[in-house]
Amino acid sequence: MSRSRTAVLAALALIAGATGAAVTAAPASAAVPCTVAYSVQNQWDTGFTANVTVTNNSAAKSSWSVKWAYAGNQKITNGWNAKITQSGTAVTANNESYNGTLATGGSVSFGFQASYSGTNAVPNAFTLDGVTCNVDDGGSGGGGGGGGTGTRVDNPYAGAKVYVNPEWSAKAAAEPGGSRISGQPTGVWLDRIAAIAGANGSMGLRAHLDAALAQKGTGEEVVQLVVYDLPGRDCAALASNGELGPTEIDKYKTQFIDPIAAILADSKYASLRIVTTIEIDSLPNLVTNTGSRATATAACDTMLANGNYVKGVGYALHKLGAIPNVYNYIDAGHHGWLGWDDNFAPSAQLFYQAANAEGATVADVHGFITNTANYSALKENNFTVNDTVNGTSVRQSKWVDWNRYVDELSYAQAFRNQLVSVGFNSGIGMLIDTSRNGWGGTARPAGPGATTSVDTYVDGGRYDRRIHIGNWCNQSGAGLGERPKAAPAAGIDAYVWMKPPGESDGSSSAIANDEGKGFDRMCDPTYTGNARNGNSMSGALPNAPLSGHWFSAQFQQLMQNAYPAL
């Protein structure tokens, strides 16, 4: 199910005078989900007071959150009848305990005092609980004209180009045959504090955003960022451990998220659609690798106990969600991680907890992403979870092992429904990372396996050729998957290449480094496994460099085994 589209209903009328200004909302109608009237009451050389009235034309609400961004240096100093916070130019006004109820057709007003210098331009875009106000939501178009408005649309990928990272593109193009895919869009990974400014001569965040503006031209442009530096990051894997210790939540907030938010809130970038993948791999670990489970680790138990994964994700959602042209997508693992009954529903509940932590609300969540940097097949066509062989369910096969899902598409669509059921907005969309889940080449089965047993049936027909579904590092035999595309299936905002193909998952042996990256035996091709991969061989390619570093042999294999073929 796709979210309703937004199309501009009417230009906002700006009325300016010597002592103040106002934005008057478009006329209320069934197609306008909400209206916001922002009026400057009094203004002097260095400050002003303003009043905001919000009218809700959608379903009744028990709480509300209004957001906008300033084009200038306005800074709110105090407010009344709302809890008002500001991050850079982005403002969030949440209800007080006494005025959270907002009936259909009902209105609520709040006010504030602010400072400014120079000009005091009135904001021209507002959202209520993530929905753009003062515009018609019943049209069939996307975000409208070519300039970009800095307000959220239903699906940021619809009708938009996606940023091609020139650094990744150059590495891909330098490989034999790489020019076939070097023009594809990939994610930009902010995986340590130094990446914000640019580490070791690499482009920093501003440089990428400036390059995206240059690529944008007159159309719409999506920029994909991976925000990935939680304290005690990825507690069940050493190759992707981060620079911050388990207790360094304050450093995460002030030295990582706050600087990112300040850059993204720069009005220079308001015309870009900025998609953020929020903290891959960490929250699911709190469900699957803690407590009495055989897969538990002491590091994950620590992160569950101190709450810093939940706090960090909540803080990131709150700060980045306050910026109107940022689209937050929380990492939701993959079907081979969370598809089992005892992981599926608890994960959705944990994500909801994180989305309401540290000032965040579900309105700060545009959707979720599955299979980030993983290898799970998009669609297994040769068997379904409902098949039986000689009276034995496919779920009883060694490969499926009682999972409810056998591929990413079915998992993503089902998990989306689960997320809505626990309280996320019904309009959330899903992304699926298809960068390395093609599994083509000569080993790709042409049809179902033999019906000798349920295992011969599944193993003979499955596209995913990993030794075990828990294997995640530099997998031998993998190929490029579906090329990035918008709105490919119900509930799916896009197939994306969030993990840049050719960048390693981790080193095959210990390599000294200053990036905080450890050596994980799951990246060692001689490793015989642990509880998280059924004590199986790792299936990893040999001679791999540190995670994120260029791995030419893997890139060549991914092209060779691409499906659809190049």
Secondary structure, 3 states (H helix, E strand, C coil): CCCCCCECCCCCEEEECCCCEEEECCCCCCCCCEEEEEEEEEEECCEEEEEEEEEECCCCECCCEEEEECCCCCEEEEEECCEEEEECCEEEEECCCCCCCECCCCEEEEEEEEECCCCCCCCCCCEECCEECCCECCCCCCCCCCCCCCCCCCCCCCCEEECCCHHHHHHHHHCCCHHHCCCCCCCEEECCCHHHHCCCCCCCHHHHHHHHHHHHCCCEEEEEEEECCCCCCCCCCCCCCCCCCCCCHHHHHHHHHHHHHHHHCCHHHCCCEEEEEECCCHHHHHHHCCCCCCCCCHHHHHHHHHCHHHHHHHHHHHHHHCCCCEEEEEECCCHHHHCCHHHHHHHHHHHHHHCCCCCCCHHHCCEEEECCCCCCCCCCCCCCCCCEECCEEHHHCCCCCCCCCCCHHHHHHHHHHHHHHCCCCCCCEEEEECCCCCCCCCCCCCCCCCCCCHHHHHHHHCCCCCCCCCCCCCECCCCCCCCCEEEEECCEEEEECCCCCCECCCCCCCCCCCCCCCCCHHHCCCCCCCHHHCCCCCCECCCCCCCCCECHHHHHHHHHCCCCCC
